[in-house]
């Protein structure tokens, strides 16, 4: 009894199950504490608008807050920056982006598509195993052997980056779209390539039929 190692690489396209929109709200004021209070109120209003679009508040994360207060000879100034991540389903994304593009002092920095790569890898790995078995049967037969079992198997999977830079999004779209949904006439979604690599060590024996 011997061993035959077969490695198969299999690529499949998978669809995004959601998106995370990274945004930054900025404000500056010559009155101490005014900028921070204003932006906190705007975040509250934004959360309410997003809730009306089907995005619950638990889907919104505050990922960073920066407050800088400076004192001059005449005025005390304050600058504030609040970073948010908003999770949205693809069907809600046009309305969410429309709401964000209408906000003064808000920049959409990044759009990150989310995928369920684990679930997608299961049928992809099963397909790779069938490919590996077919190849093993042919290679073994060419060597006068036959596959009798599997000694071991291991798989890995990988995907390219799912992040899309949108640094200029807010300034480019605010005047054109306002608060209306960004309706492109198609479903706003994305797909990517899931690459599966499967290595199988098959047990082989002499082909008695020969």
C-alpha positions in Angstrom: 0.0 0.0 0.0 1.3 3.4 -0.9 0.4 7.1 -0.8 -0.5 9.5 -3.6 -0.7 13.3 -2.7 -3.0 15.4 -4.8 -3.3 19.2 -4.5 -6.2 21.1 -6.0 -6.8 24.8 -6.2 -10.5 25.8 -6.9 -11.8 29.4 -7.3 -15.5 30.4 -6.9 -17.3 33.7 -6.9 -19.3 34.5 -3.8 -21.7 37.4 -3.1 -21.5 39.9 -0.3 -23.9 39.5 2.5 -23.6 43.0 3.8 -21.4 46.1 4.0 -19.7 48.2 6.6 -19.6 51.9 5.8 -16.8 53.9 7.6 -17.6 57.6 8.1 -16.1 60.5 9.8 -17.9 63.6 11.2 -15.9 66.7 11.7 -16.7 70.1 13.2 -14.7 73.1 14.4 -16.0 76.0 16.5 -14.5 79.2 18.1 -16.7 78.5 21.2 -15.4 76.0 23.7 -17.5 72.8 23.9 -19.8 74.0 21.0 -18.3 71.7 18.4 -18.5 68.6 20.5 -22.0 69.2 21.6 -23.1 70.0 18.0 -21.6 66.8 16.6 -23.1 64.6 19.4 -26.5 66.0 18.5 -25.8 65.3 14.8 -24.8 61.7 15.6 -28.1 61.3 17.4 -30.0 62.7 14.5 -28.1 60.4 12.1 -28.9 57.3 14.1 -32.6 58.2 14.0 -32.5 58.7 10.2 -30.7 55.4 9.7 -33.2 53.6 11.9 -35.9 54.8 9.6 -34.0 53.3 6.7 -33.9 49.9 8.4 -30.5 50.2 10.2 -30.8 49.5 14.0 -28.6 51.4 16.4 -26.8 48.2 17.3 -25.5 48.2 13.7 -23.7 51.5 14.3 -20.3 51.5 16.2 -18.4 54.5 17.4 -14.8 53.6 16.5 -13.1 56.8 17.6 -13.5 60.2 19.1 -10.9 63.0 18.9 -11.5 66.4 20.6 -8.9 69.2 20.5 -9.5 72.4 22.5 -7.2 75.4 22.0 -7.0 78.7 23.8 -6.0 81.8 22.0 -5.7 85.4 23.1 -9.2 86.2 22.1 -11.2 83.0 21.4 -11.2 79.5 22.6 -11.6 77.0 19.7 -12.6 73.4 19.7 -12.2 70.8 16.9 -13.9 67.4 17.1 -13.8 64.3 15.0 -16.1 61.3 15.4 -15.6 58.0 13.5 -18.4 55.6 12.9 -18.9 52.2 11.3 -22.4 51.4 10.0 -23.4 47.9 9.0 -26.0 47.6 6.4 -27.6 44.9 4.2 -27.1 45.4 0.5 -30.8 46.3 0.0 -30.5 49.1 2.5 -27.2 50.5 1.1 -28.6 53.0 -1.5 -30.8 54.7 1.1 -28.0 54.6 3.8 -25.5 56.3 1.4 -28.1 58.8 0.4 -28.6 59.8 4.0 -24.9 60.0 4.6 -24.2 62.1 1.5 -26.7 64.8 2.7 -24.9 65.4 6.0 -22.7 68.5 6.2 -19.3 67.8 7.7 -19.5 64.0 7.1 -17.1 62.1 4.9 -17.6 58.5 3.7 -14.1 57.2 4.0 -14.4 53.5 3.2 -16.9 50.9 2.1 -16.1 47.4 3.3 -18.1 44.5 1.9 -18.7 41.6 4.3 -18.8 37.9 3.2 -19.7 34.6 4.9 -16.6 33.0 3.6 -16.8 30.0 6.0 -20.2 28.9 4.7 -19.1 29.5 1.1 -16.0 27.4 1.6 -18.0 24.3 2.5 -19.5 23.6 -0.9 -16.3 24.9 -2.6 -14.2 22.5 -0.6 -16.5 19.6 -1.4 -16.2 20.4 -5.1 -12.4 20.5 -4.7 -12.5 17.1 -3.1 -14.4 15.6 -6.0 -11.8 17.2 -8.4 -9.0 15.7 -6.3 -10.6 12.2 -6.3 -11.1 12.3 -10.1 -7.5 13.3 -10.6 -6.2 10.7 -8.1 -8.2 7.9 -9.9 -6.7 8.9 -13.2 -3.1 9.3 -11.9 -3.3 6.1 -9.9 -4.7 4.1 -12.9 -1.9 5.4 -15.1 0.6 4.0 -12.6 -1.1 0.7 -12.4 -2.6 1.4 -9.0 -6.1 2.1 -7.5 -7.3 4.5 -4.8 -8.3 2.6 -1.7 -8.9 5.4 0.8 -7.8 8.7 2.2 -5.0 9.0 4.7 -5.3 12.7 5.4 -6.7 16.0 4.0 -6.3 19.6 4.7 -7.7 22.8 3.2 -7.2 26.6 3.3 -9.1 29.4 1.7 -8.3 33.1 1.0 -10.0 36.2 -0.5 -8.6 39.5 -1.8 -9.2 42.8 0.1 -12.9 43.7 0.5 -12.3 47.4 1.3 -13.2 50.1 -1.2 -11.7 53.6 -0.7 -14.3 56.3 -1.0 -12.5 59.3 0.4 -14.1 61.7 -2.1 -17.6 60.3 -1.9 -19.3 62.9 0.3 -18.1 66.0 -1.5 -18.8 64.5 -4.9 -22.4 63.4 -4.2 -23.9 65.8 -1.7 -25.0 68.4 -4.1 -26.2 66.0 -6.8 -28.2 63.5 -4.7 -29.1 65.3 -1.5 -30.9 62.9 0.9 -32.4 60.8 -1.8 -31.3 57.1 -2.1 -28.4 56.5 -4.5 -30.5 54.6 -7.0 -28.2 53.2 -9.8 -31.0 51.0 -11.3 -29.4 47.8 -10.0 -28.8 46.0 -6.7 -25.9 47.6 -4.9 -23.8 44.6 -4.0 -20.4 43.0 -4.7 -18.8 39.7 -5.3 -15.3 38.4 -4.9 -13.2 35.3 -5.5 -12.9 32.7 -2.8 -9.8 30.6 -3.5 -9.8 27.1 -1.9 -6.6 25.0 -1.8 -7.1 21.3 -0.8 -4.4 18.8 -0.3 -5.3 15.1 0.0 -3.1 12.1 0.7 -4.8 9.1 -0.9 -4.0 5.5 -0.1 -3.3 3.5 -3.1 -2.7 -0.2 -3.8 -1.8 -2.4 -6.8 -4.6 -2.6 -9.4 -5.4 -6.3 -9.2 -7.6 -6.0 -12.4 -4.5 -5.6 -14.5 
